[in-house]
Amino acid sequence: MKAGPSQEEIRRHNLGTLLRHVHIGGSMSRAVLADRMGLNRSTILGLVSELASVGLVREELPRDTGRAGRPSLVVRPESDQVYVLSFDVGVERLTAARIGLGGVFLDRRETRVRPDRRDAGEVTEVLAGFARQMMDTARHGTNCVGVGAAVRGTVRRTDGLVRSASYIDWEDEEFGAGLTRRLDLGLPVAVGNEASLGALAEHLRGAGTGCQDLVYLHGDIGIGGGVITGGQLLGGDCGYGGEIGHMVVNPRGGRRCGCGARGCLEAEAGERALLEAAQRDPSATGREAVRAVIEAADRGDISARAALHDVGDWLGIGVANLVNILNPRTVIFGGTLREVFLGSAAQIRSRINSHALAASRENLRLRVGELGDNGVLIGAAELAFSTILAGPLEALARTTP
């Protein structure tokens, strides 16, 4: 028979669970923590005291109770004391942030990327420079406990190898290992696909909060996707799960996709398809170009409205397939797809109603992302926080200067 968990294992689990509650849920009293964790208050007191003693949480009076009498102390994460570094490798820009426990942005850096500076070595050099700047401005005695990075491509979970990132011309690029060496912090860089991390962020802190089954669609030049099922991020065998943009929706006569196939959702409903259908300059790509088409459609531009109609058609068919396969409670549109959805919602809903099973769509909610450009950074930060949330005291001991 397999032995049950030891007292030490139970304690480690409870410490991580409590820290996760205040990290994700924000300040809360010991009574609330006891109720959520199913533990008595004396046990909660011991756990809080242990986490407070190493600078992970603190107890203080609530800022505004609105109630008479002596208010109960609340447990807060030490956002200024413990942080992670978060990076987003985009098609048009590189972004870095220092994010404190509790999801608080403490610092942020961003730069545009020239086409001739998307070499992985150049990218890691820029990101490492951002990291040094942000850490130099951090208060003395603060502690970096993890590093996370998001890439628009197919990423191997075990080591951060970017198998393919066609829009930045990377193939089998050892990005995670390279950035780890460049930073030289003694911390491995956790790397994930940007849309999967966007899904995680919206699930924990955005439009999908409280929803255990959702699909997130992220528009950039292409279309990425992330799936939360049963409250967990769907990764697949090696971490390649969620490549929704390469679901084939138009196999006969479809547009050629960057992956080599024809008729992928990304090829039919992505940025390039929208701009071509709207008869825009094919060299004028990017977020502003997409927004210009949306604004033109709002003003009554016939070509722009027709383009949104076509893209909405394909998006609706793609979402209907996902609804039939995954039965999500919520589908969230982020990145440039946020604006595309708002401009073609009626067409998308019409296709879903025509192609999705009635039982699977009856409780379906369509939402736009709430986290904007910060969503991917927040997701990468959550990836970086995972180690300390799994074993707070052990992880902190390894990273304390």
N, C-alpha and C positions, 0 to 999 in steps of 0.2 A: 504494500500500500504506500502511496505517496504521502510523505509527511506534510502536514499543514504548514502555513507560513509561521515563521518565528515571530516573537514579540518585536524583534528589531525590524523585521520586514514590515510588520503592521505599522510600526511607528514611522518608518520611512515613507510608507504609502500615505499615511495620514498627514504627515508634514507636507508632502507634495500636493495632496488634495486641498488642504487648507490654503496653501500658497496660491494654487490655481484659482480658487474661489475669489480671493481678493485681487488677483492679477486680472482676471476676466471681468468679474462682477463689480469691482470697485470696493469702496469702504463698506464694511458691515460689522454689526455688533457680534459679540461672542454668542449671544442667544440665537441669532440668525445662523451663524456658522454651525452651532450645535444642532439646530433643526435640519439644516441642509445635509450635514454629514452623518446624522443619526448617532451622535456621540453625546455623552453627558458634559455639563459645563466645566467640570473640574479637568476633564481630559482636554477640552478645548483650551482652557487656561494654560495647561502645561505645554501644549503645542505652540500657542501664540508666544509664550514666554521664550521658548527655545528659538523660534524664528526671529523674535525681536532681539535676542542676545547676540545674534550674528549680523544684525543690520538688514534683514530682509523685510520686516514689517515694523510698524510702530502702533501704539494705541494712543488716541487723543480724543478730545471732546469733538462731537460733530459740529460742523460750521454753522448750521442753522436748523434747529429742531422744530421751532414753532409750537412747542409744547411746554406747559408749566412743569416745574419740578426739576430735579437733578437729572440731566440726560445721561444715558449709558455711553460708555466709551466705545469707540469704533476702531476696528483694525484696518489700517491702511497699508498699501504697499510702499516700500521705500523707493519711490521713483527716481529721486535724485541720487541715490546711493548705488543702485544696481541697474545696469543697462546692457543692451546689446547693440551691435552694429548691423545695419540692414542696408543691402544694396539692390538696386534695380537696374539691370542691363537692358535698356530699351533699344528700339531701332533708331530713334532720333536723339536720345539723350541718355546720360548716365546720372543716376541719382543715388545719394547716400544719406543715411540718417542715423542719429544716435537716439535710441528709443528706450526709455526707462521702464522698469517693472510697472505693470499696470497699463502699458500701451501709450505712455506719455511721450510725445515728441520733444526731445531736448535740444536737438540741433539738426540741421539739414543742409545738404550741398547738392548742386545740380549743374550740369554743363551740357551743351549741345554736342552732338557727335558728328564729325565730318566723315564722309564715306571712306576716306583713306586712313581713319584712325579707329577702325573697328577690329583691328588685330587684337587677339586675346592678350598679348603682352602689353600693348598700349592701354587696353581697358583695365587690366589689373593694376597698372602703374597709376592711372588716374584715381581709381577707387582707393588704393592704398594711401595716396596723397590726401584724399578727402578724410580717410580714417584718422590719419595723423593730426590733421587740422582739428577735427572734432574732439579727439582725445586730449589734445593740448589745451583745449578750452574747458575741459571737464574739471570740476572741483577736485582738489587733492584728496586722495583717499577713496575715491569712487572706484567701482569695480566693473569691468567688462566681463560678462559671463558667457557670451556666445556671439557667433557671427552667422548671418544668413544672407543668401543672395538669390535673386530671381532672374531667370534668363528666358527669353522668348525662343524656346526650342525644346527638344526632347532630351531630358536629363536622366542619367542613371542614378538611382537613389543611393547606392552604396558608397560612391566615391565622388559624385558631382561631375562625372564626365559628361560633357555635352555631346551627345551622339550626332545631333543634327540641329542646326539653327540657320535655316536657309536665308533668312532676311539679313543676317549679319555675316554670312559666309563662313560659318564655323562647322566643322565636321570632326567628330572624335577629338574634341578639344578638352584637355585636362584643366578645365577652368577652376574647379574647386581646389585641386591640389596647387595650382599656380597661385591663386589668390591667398591660400593658406601660407605658402612660402613667402610671398611678398609682404603680407601683414606681419608675420613673425611674432604672433601674440601667444603662441602655445595653444591655440584654439583651432580646431578644424572648422572649415567653412562649410556649412550645410547649404546645398544648392537645390533649388526646385524650379519647376516650370512656373512661369508667371501667372498663368490663368488658374492653375491649381492652388497657388498661394493666394490669389485673389479670392477664390472660392472660400478658402479657409478664413480669410479676413472678414468677408461679408457674413460668414456663418457665425463667427465669434463676436464681431463688433459692428456689423452693418445691417443691411436689409434682410439678412437671413438669421438674425439673432433669435434663438429659441426654436428654429426650424431644424429638424434632424435629417431631412431629406431634401436636398436642393441641387440644382444645376446652375452653374455660373458660366456665362458666355462673355468673353473679353475680346473687344475689337481693338486692334492696332493696325498694322498693315494687313495682317492676316486675322484669323479668328482662332482663339484658344478657348479651352474649356476646362472646368473643374467640377468634380462631382462629390458631394457630401452624402453619404448613405449611412443611416443609423448613427448619425453624429460624427462619423469618421470620414476623413479624406480618402477617397478611392485612389489607390496608387497603382494597382496591378502588380504583376510579378516582379518587374524590375524598376517600377516607378514611372512607366510610360503611359499609364492609364489616363483617360480624360482627353485624348486628342480628338475632340469633337469636331474641330475644323476640318479634319480629313475624313469625316463621314461622307460617303458618296451619296449625293441627292439627285444628280443628273448624269447618269452614266452614258447616255447616248447623246453625243453632240455637245457635251458639257465643256466648259472652259478648262484649259490646261492649268493645273495647280503647280505650285512650287515643289511639291513632293514628287511630281512626275505623273500622277494620275490625272484623270479628267473628271470634272463634275463634282469635286469636293465642295462641301458647304463653304469653305473659305474662298474657293475660286468663284462661286456663284453669288455669294453675299458679302464678300469682303470689300475692303476699301477700293481696290482696283476695279472691281466689277461695278461698284457704285459710281465711281468717277467716269468710267468708260460710258456707262449707260446715260449719264448726265451730260455727255459730250464735253467733258472738261479736259484741260491739258493733262496728258498722262504723266508728265514730269512733275506736276504740282500735287504731290502726295502729302500725306500727313494729316494730323488732327484738324488743322485749320482748313485744309481743302475739303475734308468731310463736312465740317461745320458750315462751310460756305454753301455746299449743296443743300443742306438742311434748311438754311436760312432762305436760299433761293426758292425752295419748294414752298416755304411759308408765304413767300411773296407772290406765289402763283406761277413760277417758272415751269413751263410744260415739261421740258426735258428733265428737270430735277424731280418733279412730282412723279413722272413715269419711272425714273430710276429708283426712287424710294419704293414704288409699287412693286417693281421687279425684285428688288432685294428683299422686301417684306415677304413676298411669295416664298422665296427660297428659305429665308429664316424660319418662317412658319412651318414649312415642311420639315426642316431639320429639327425644330423643337417638338413637333408632333411625333417624330421618330423617337426622340429622347423620352417623351412622356409615355409612349407605349412600352419602351424597354425598361425604364427606371422608375416610373410612377413617382416623380418628385412632387413635393408639396408646393415648392416655389421654384420659379426660373428667374434668374437675375441677369440683367443686361448691364455690362460694365464697359469701361474704356469708351471708344467711339461708338460702340453698339448702344450705349445709353441714349445718345442723340438719335441714332437710326431707329431705335425702338419707338421713341417718342414721336418720330415723324411717320412711322408706318405701323403703328400698333393695331389699327383696324384690320389691315391686310394680314398681319401675323396671326391675330386672333381668328380670323376667318379660316385660314389654312389649318390651324390647330383644331378648330371645330369640325372641319371636313375630314381630317386625316387621323386624329387621335381617338382612341377608344373612349366612349362616353364615361365609363367607370373610372378610367385613369385621369380624365381631365375635370371631373366634377368638382374637385376641391382645389384645382390648380390656381396658383396666384402668379401673375407676371409682375415683376418689380424692376426698378432701375437701381443700380448700385448707389450706396449712400456714402462711400468712402472716397470717391473721386480718384485723383492721381496718387493719393496716399495708400490706396488699398493694397497694391502689390508690396509696398514697403512694409506695411503692417503684417501681411502674410509671411514675408521673409523673416520679420522679427519674431513672430510666433514660432517659426521653425528654429530660430536661434535660442529661444527661451525654453524649448522642450527639454533640454538636458537638466536645467536647474529645477524645472517643475517636476521632473521625475524623481530627483534625489537632491533636495535643496542643500543640505549640509555638506554632502560629499562633493557636489559640483562647486559650491562656493569655496571649499577648502582647496580645490585644485586651481582655482583662478585668483585667489587672494594674493596680492603682491607680497 
